[in-house]
Amino acid sequence: MSDRTATSRRTSDPEPARRSFTGRMQDTLSNAAQEHRANAAPGAGSKGRRTRTPGRQPRRARLRLTRIDPWSVMKTSFLLSVAFGVVTFVAIFMVWSVLGAAGVWDSINSAVASIVEGDSGNSSFDVTDYVGMSRVLGFTLLVSVLDVVLLTAIATLTAFLYNLAAALLGGIEVTLAEDEK
């Protein structure tokens, strides 16, 4: 942490333990904004983006991921699981359509008829009564709906658990670096 942010935190509030979470968060965000402006200000001006000199190393920042918003995780996981359910439904529909167009069901029916009744050919067995398109798509729809509910619940619960673990252990430390362009 730079000296500038350490002194601003010390002088801004003598009793940090009694401040609300919102106040501490606003101070943290304002300090981060000040640091960002200070890092971007030298030489940037109206010239646009600075290009890095060949001998200079890229800037690095070590940050901690200390909280994940469960609401945003829930929304994102819901949308992704709905998309996964739609893709699953369409894929099953395409596979069953291709199998029907290729004559797989008729081949299975004739094979079962020849095994069960011999050469007489009077068979009432039809494989599509058991694994027909409507049954399979209905089952796929049921599995997709359950998948949406379970994946959304599991992802949201995981966000809550991560927040508890991060509060206890400090979170995941990430090092970010500037592009070398």
C-alpha positions in Angstrom: 0.0 0.0 0.0 1.4 3.4 -0.9 2.1 6.1 1.8 -0.6 8.3 0.3 -3.4 5.8 0.9 -2.0 4.8 4.4 -2.1 8.4 5.6 -5.5 9.1 4.1 -6.9 6.1 5.8 -5.4 7.1 9.2 -6.6 10.7 9.1 -10.1 10.0 7.6 -11.6 8.2 10.6 -10.0 7.7 14.0 -12.5 4.8 14.9 -12.6 2.4 11.9 -14.1 -0.4 13.9 -17.3 1.6 14.5 -17.9 2.7 11.0 -20.5 1.0 8.9 -19.6 -1.4 6.1 -21.0 1.1 3.5 -18.7 3.9 4.8 -15.6 1.7 4.8 -16.5 0.5 1.3 -17.0 4.0 0.0 -13.6 5.0 1.5 -11.9 2.0 -0.1 -13.5 2.8 -3.5 -12.6 6.5 -3.3 -9.0 5.6 -2.4 -8.8 3.2 -5.3 -10.1 5.9 -7.6 -7.5 8.4 -6.4 -4.8 5.8 -6.9 -6.1 5.1 -10.4 -6.1 8.8 -11.3 -2.6 9.2 -9.9 -1.3 6.3 -11.9 -3.0 7.4 -15.1 -2.2 11.2 -14.7 1.6 11.5 -15.4 2.1 12.2 -19.0 -1.3 11.0 -20.2 -2.9 14.3 -20.7 -4.9 14.6 -23.9 -2.4 12.6 -26.0 -4.4 9.4 -25.6 -2.9 6.2 -24.3 0.7 6.2 -23.4 3.0 3.7 -25.0 5.4 1.9 -22.8 9.1 2.4 -23.3 11.0 -0.8 -24.2 13.1 -0.9 -21.1 10.3 -0.4 -18.6 8.6 -3.3 -16.9 4.8 -3.4 -17.0 3.0 -2.2 -13.9 1.7 -4.9 -11.5 -1.0 -4.7 -8.9 -1.7 -7.4 -6.2 -5.4 -7.5 -5.4 -7.5 -9.7 -3.2 -10.9 -11.0 -4.2 -12.6 -10.8 -0.9 -16.3 -10.8 -1.8 -18.5 -12.1 -4.6 -22.0 -10.7 -4.9 -24.4 -13.7 -4.6 -27.2 -11.8 -6.5 -25.0 -11.3 -9.5 -23.8 -14.9 -9.3 -27.4 -16.1 -9.1 -28.5 -14.0 -12.2 -25.5 -15.1 -14.2 -25.8 -18.8 -13.3 -29.5 -18.7 -14.0 -28.9 -17.3 -17.5 -26.1 -19.7 -18.3 -28.0 -22.7 -17.1 -31.1 -21.7 -19.1 -28.8 -21.4 -22.2 -27.3 -24.9 -21.3 -30.9 -26.3 -21.1 -31.9 -24.9 -24.4 -28.7 -26.2 -26.1 -29.4 -29.6 -24.5 -33.0 -29.7 -25.8 -32.0 -28.6 -29.3 -29.2 -31.2 -29.4 -31.4 -34.0 -28.3 -34.1 -32.9 -30.9 -31.4 -32.9 -33.6 -30.0 -36.3 -32.7 -33.5 -37.9 -32.5 -34.5 -36.3 -35.9 -31.3 -37.6 -37.6 -31.8 -41.1 -36.1 -35.4 -41.1 -37.4 -34.4 -39.8 -40.8 -31.7 -42.4 -41.1 -34.2 -45.2 -40.5 -32.7 -46.4 -37.2 -36.1 -47.0 -35.6 -37.4 -49.0 -38.5 -34.2 -51.1 -38.4 -34.6 -51.8 -34.7 -38.3 -52.7 -35.2 -37.5 -55.2 -38.0 -34.6 -56.7 -36.0 -36.8 -57.2 -32.9 -39.6 -58.6 -35.1 -37.3 -61.1 -36.7 -35.9 -62.2 -33.3 -39.2 -62.5 -31.5 -41.6 -63.9 -34.2 -39.3 -65.3 -36.8 -40.2 -64.9 -40.4 -43.9 -64.4 -40.0 -43.4 -60.6 -39.8 -46.6 -60.0 -37.7 -45.0 -58.0 -34.9 -46.7 -55.4 -32.9 -43.5 -54.1 -31.3 -42.6 -50.5 -32.0 -39.5 -49.0 -30.4 -40.8 -45.5 -30.7 -43.5 -46.4 -28.2 -40.7 -46.5 -25.6 -38.1 -44.0 -26.9 -40.2 -41.9 -29.2 -39.5 -38.2 -29.9 -42.2 -36.9 -27.6 -41.1 -39.0 -24.6 -37.4 -38.2 -25.0 -38.1 -34.5 -25.5 -40.4 -34.4 -22.4 -37.7 -36.1 -20.3 -35.1 -33.7 -21.7 -37.3 -30.7 -20.8 -37.8 -32.1 -17.3 -34.0 -32.6 -16.8 -33.3 -29.2 -18.2 -35.7 -27.5 -15.8 -34.2 -29.4 -12.8 -30.7 -28.5 -14.1 -31.6 -24.8 -14.2 -32.9 -24.9 -10.6 -30.0 -26.9 -9.2 -27.2 -25.1 -11.0 -28.6 -21.7 -9.9 -29.0 -22.8 -6.3 -25.5 -24.5 -6.2 -23.8 -21.4 -7.7 -25.5 -19.0 -5.3 -24.7 -21.2 -2.3 -21.1 -21.4 -3.6 -20.9 -17.6 -3.6 -22.1 -17.4 0.0 -19.6 -20.1 1.0 -16.8 -18.3 -0.7 -17.7 -15.0 1.1 -17.6 -16.8 4.4 -14.3 -18.4 3.6 -12.9 -15.1 2.3 -14.0 -13.3 5.5 -12.1 -15.9 7.5 -9.0 -16.3 5.3 -8.7 -13.1 3.4 -9.8 -14.2 -0.1 -7.9 -15.1 -3.3 -4.9 -13.0 -4.1 -4.6 -12.0 -7.8 -1.7 -10.2 -9.5 -2.7 -8.1 -12.4 -0.2 -6.7 -14.9 -0.4 -4.0 -17.6 -0.3 -5.1 -21.3 3.1 -5.0 -22.9 1.9 -3.3 -26.1 
